[in-house]
Amino acid sequence: MAAERDFDVVVFGATGITGRQVAAYLAARAPGSGARWAAAARNPAKLEQVLDEVGVTAPETIVADLGDAASLAAMASRTRVVLNLVGPYTLYGRPVIEACVAGGAHYADLTGEIPFVRQMIDVYDARAAQAGVKIVEVAGFEALPPDLAVLLAAETAQERFGEGLAEADLEVSFAGPPGLPRPSDMISGGTLQSLAAAAGGDDASAVTDSAALISDPARAEEVRRRSPIKVSPRRGTDGAVIAPMAPAAFINPAVIHRTAALTGAQPFRYREGLGLAGGAATLPLRYAAAGVLSGTQAAVAAAARARPSVRRRVGSVLTKILPGSGFGPSGDRLELWSWHMTVVARTTGGQNVRVDIDADGHPGYLATARMLGEAGLLLAEPGMTPDRAGCLTPATALGTASVDRFERARVRFSVAS
């Protein structure tokens, strides 16, 4: 990468719900970090208006249009890192990645569209590695925290016991704002449109494949055998009902297994879910809620396995009927969320390792924005991340030495002694 750039981080697509929060985070962090940042969008007047609504003034606004390759190239050439918030990525992500690889800028996004991630690995991994560029996808709530936590557990197991992982279980729980939940509180229109794009894509069968991001066929088969993605409800060791991960059970596993492959770890069984805790009286209700989530995820899996013509029709219908990218929670509710993740891992010799994450802010919007903003700052700082390039996972791109930095994003990692 070129040593001198006008900016450390550029936020492309800062007019969306999450994009404006990324800009707000960088605006707050920049004075203390010395980072130089800018915001980019197709319509600079709209960009300035949207940022003003959240009390942010970008040091500079850059005109960049997905339909204008020259504008994307100019944006990438001026910065160390591009944070891409323009989705669905299946439809709009590739031109930005192309510009970053050609222009020598690191790239990160929030996609959960695993078939698209696989396509980008096939097309850009070797080129990005040769250019010294990190392409870091799925870098929000999915899958940055679980990916870092599982790698932290694996490294701790090696340090303490000299053993790799045999299995890892992740459980997440949320605490939302008081009162009745709103439809827009959990899943944004952008996330829903991304799911529709993935479901209707030509490679939709990769949606449900835990080994979708692994290039070695033998290893991929071993991962599928050891660690298939299951969406049926189950009971946790503490009595909680474990529902499939929300918003989708088919995102994190593929990323975590790619991390294991890139770090040379042996395949292990990975399982995750949403913990629904409560007393005995609420058990039927908790199982009912888990059943609804399971049924929804099973329907997604069935659609992904359908014939291409059926998938395209399903994707087209979903795109039309689901809310658009402007649909999401109101700003006054974003701060009222908290969430917790626990990874309990067992080594090949039967030893246990536990990693906890405590975080503040709405997981899909505010916490995700803060994490992506901090990831961008880390990628921009020479020597702060592992000396590795190509199409990487969040954990392999950032390294576990970075976890303390995420405290500034109000995401706190800890390893049980």
Salt bridges, closest charged atoms under 4 A:
ASP6 OD2 - ARG78 NE 2.74
ASP8 OD1 - ARG36 NH2 3.25
ASP8 OD1 - ARG80 NE 3.46
GLU60 OE2 - ARG78 NH1 2.95
GLU98 OE2 - ARG127 NH2 3.20
ASP122 OD1 - ARG118 NE 2.99
GLU167 OE1 - ARG269 NH2 3.23
GLU167 OE1 - ARG346 NH2 3.12
ASP169 OD1 - ARG269 NH1 3.12
ASP169 OD1 - ARG271 NE 2.67
ASP185 OD2 - ARG333 NH2 2.72
ASP202 OD1 - ARG312 NH1 3.55
ASP209 OD2 - ARG224 NH2 2.88
GLU221 OE2 - ARG224 NH1 2.57
GLU222 OE2 - ARG225 NH2 2.75
GLU222 OE2 - ARG226 NE 2.47
GLU335 OE2 - ARG370 NH2 2.84
GLU335 OE1 - ARG410 NH1 3.12
ASP356 OD1 - HIS340 NE2 3.16
ASP356 OD2 - ARG354 NE 2.89
ASP358 OD1 - HIS340 ND1 2.65
ASP360 OD2 - ARG410 NE 3.55
ASP360 OD2 - ARG412 NH1 3.22
GLU374 OE1 - ARG29 NE 2.92
GLU374 OE2 - ARG405 NE 2.72
GLU381 OE2 - ARG405 NH2 2.92
